[in-house]
Amino acid sequence: MALHTLNSLTKWSSDSGSDPFEKTSDALKLAFNYAWEDVHDDGHWYGELKTNATITAEYVMLYQALGLENSLKRDREALCQWLLSDQNLDGSWGIAPGYPGDVSTTTEAYLALKILGISTKIPKMQLACSFVKSVGGVAKVRIFTRIYLAMFGLFPWKAVPELTAELILMPSWAPINIYSLSSWARSTVIPLLIISHHQPVYELPNGQSVENNFLDELWCNSTDKLVPYTEPILDTLKTDKVALIFTIIDKVIYQMGGLRYYPLRGYARRQCVKWILEHQEVAGDWAGIFPPMHVGLLALRLEGFSMTDSCIARGIEAVERFAWQDKESGKRVQACLSPVWDTVLMSIGLCDAGLSGNDTHLVKAIDWIKRHQLLGLDGDWMIYQPKISPGGFSFEYHNTWYPDVDDTAAAILAFLKQDPTSASSNHVIKAVEWALGMQNKDGGWAAFDYENNKLFLNRIPFSDMDSLLDPSTADVTGRILEAFGLLRNVSGKVKVPEELLKRIDLACHRGVKYLASTQERNGTWYGRWGSNYIYGTSNAVCGLVYYIDSNPEVQLLIKPAIKWLKLVQNTDGGFGEVLDTYKDPTLAGHGKSTASQTAWGTMALLAYLPPDDEAVRQSIAYLLASQTKKRGSGATWPETEYTGTGFPNHFYLGYSYYPHYFPMMALGRYLQKLEK
């Protein structure tokens, strides 16, 4: 444990001097106090996971479809309050704060408000209507939005891709099957197979109709709603042969009535229902994310389950747990809940900042994390890796089917930092063994799946978000290398099975090669799950630094990354990167400084540079100066920007605690370097 352990952690009343050690220690005391005010009685943290208006709008649509009008009436004011507060000045809704308007997001938010009884004549609704029409109207919405609109007769089902239930029958060895899709796509698509079969049309406040005019004011031409969802075949022939094949298949299936009347359809539907029921958590959740819960409930209702059946009742209870409500902003619905992720990263932050491993708060947090290790034999990962033992961690309270590699790596780090002797513990060994088994053939690690990399599937007409797959990523691989590197370091003092260490060494050698193969020309790494190149580069460098002495290639990888970080560091000492870098990589590393991104950049610098390096000093100075959000005896860092990534270019996340525990990590690691 580091020598800078902070003793008086509950109150802070000293004046900051000019000494960097003292100023940083004082900032960490404030951060500790802030964390203590938020911790739950059982020792865990859980912050709001912010996202755009679509999830809350789809919650309204779900309740309208289920006939839960009384629930909508009860929460009408709170839901409207949040939706309207999230609207841009031009009347649109964007996919992240400060982001330009998005036609799909705006259409869904407008529909939700109209369902909730907001008049279309008020200025905010008029502005929204004008925006949608200015960008082409409802005809321009994404496929998912088309499906949601079709369920209310607002878009023709004929203008939505056919999803045949027989997909569930394809064996796992087939080139295309449900397990070829990522965990999030799979758990959403299977209920959609049922919905696509039934093609329901639910009632709206103006009635029920397959040609409902409830949203006609958002169409540029409401008399022609049969809008193609694919490019013309001749155009596709010239530009994308794979997409052409899928388009032809789609058109053939359409001509065959979506195979609805074929002999296997009944059996396929029953298999879909069986899969949905098997994958529902005892608590009612599906896959820990909102979309599968939304369509899962609708699919089961369409297949004859009643509102009082356990699967439906538990599902609705789970949906309500995703809601976040306060007086300031009203009620909104999260895409996901992040308690394990938040608790693991907060624990790492506290350890890095010098909190004693025996501190009551930290011990309770670590014990809470241990209780959420997934040791059962449930899990879709077993389809392609049936021989590895369970031991991973998921992101949420209830998600036994989909542990993820990133959470598992972070949990290993938290365990080892809190108690290095835990390297030989059962929970660490099991987590390591599971993570080893999830390494892909290219040497990298993905988030949830093994060898989920058939990128051609993103060319099917249904996929207009390029997010059907879960291939290896540099950011997840970097965190695994960091976890395994720390374990290797402490193994000299703690007895770890020699055979396991050999497997770790081999896996890390392959992991380094993967990072070498994915490094960009400017020295960066792409950040799949955080924005963007700053995040990917930070994770990669923090992992690679453990292998400098054993692998001469590592120096050659780290040096250009550090050079790039210094090049893009802002004049205020911080780091920032706009979400537009996912569209335009030339913007990499450019953007207003934020606390979380500055912390990522700082940690990468500290992994390789001395604490008196000017770039390090400037980034630390930025973090010290920007800790301005005070509450009680504590303080944190304000941040309105979204720096988390769900689906690049389409769906972003604002983690409430990112601007807290990541700066704690950076400042703590700075103190550790000062002491050396």
C-alpha angles and dihedrals in degrees: 000000000000119000094235094078108159111229108184098055104152100063136028123197108145128112117245114246129197095264108108092216092053095044093048092047090052091050090052092050088056090048091050092051090050091051093050091057092058102042117113120236092256092054104260135117127220123177129186114274103216124207142155128293097269096084094052091043091051089050088058091048091049093053091046090052092048092050094245094142092142091060090050091049090050093053098030097112095045094046093048091047093058097040093051093044089056094055120112121238091254090058096258132115118227132204091247138010112289091011120129119261120283120211096217095046092046094048092051093047091048091050092049092051091048091050087051090056102257110154117246088220097068114103095248092055092044090053091049091051092050091050095051092050092045090062097045103285130249089326088077099057122119123261095260091053089048089056093050091048092046089058088067098040091256094119125028114257085222087068092058125082115259113247110197118212090217088080087083089064096058111110118243091249093059116106089243121032137130091273090056085072124078118262093258094047094044095051090050100040097053094061088043089059087063094044091049090053094052098035091201125201113205129200123266128195089271093050139266122303139146086225100040116176094202092117101028091120089068094056121091087207112016091179092068113047098148092104117173115243095202135055116260111280093241091054092048090048089063099042113028123018094183092052088047092058092050091047092053091048090050092051092049091051089048091053089051091057094255088293088279094144099042119119096250096052096091092049092046091052091050090051090051091052091047091052092048093050093046091051096050113106120234086248090056101255128131118212091332093271133098104238096063089046091052097050094033092062092047092048093052092048090051089052092056106269114143128228089251096053113112096242091055096041092048091045092055091048088053092050090054091053087062091062121102119194137177137157094249099058109010127227125333134161124236124224090223142352119244110195099129093045092046094047094047094049093043088053091051090049092051092048093048089049090058104259110159114256088231094057110128094231093052095045090052091049093050091047090051090052092049091054089058096056109122109232100157127103094245115109138105088232086077091069092076100018104040095151100060121092122244120251109126131125128231128215098241143052093256119027113112094156098059118042110172132221096226094055090045093052091048091049091053089052092049093050094048095045093049094045120004090194088067087079087094095042123117094242093053095044092050092047091050094048092050092048091049090055091052095059110121125230091255089062096252134103129235127206104255112347142061119235092347094154111117092132093178087076089073086071096068115111091246093061111077094145099057089229108113095108142061110209127165116294133197095229095055091042091051093054092049090051089050092051094046091044092054090047090051090051095053094041089084089069099031125054109248120172108270093221090056091051090053090053090048092051092051092047092049092049088055091043092055090050089052091053090047089054094049101043112120121236091255091056098259135118126223115250111221098177101029133038106294152269091000089055096044092045093048093051092046095048094044088054099041095051090074090065101048094106096044100041121042090197091068094072089056090054098046100045097065090044091055090045090054093048091053090048095054098039109124122242090249089061095252134108128234138166130189121229089239088080087085087065098033116029091189086077091061111142094008122121145083112308115262130187097239096046091044089053091051092050092046094051091052091050092047091050089067110014133065118256093250093060108123094235090053093047092051095049092048090049089053092052092048093049096045099053091105107131104099130189125171109316093338140072140199140180121276117230129166097170120098110238099168122090128216101165116356112247092005115051130024134179136216110209109202093211099043091092089052114043097034093055087047089055092048095048092044093051089048090057090048090054092047090056092052 
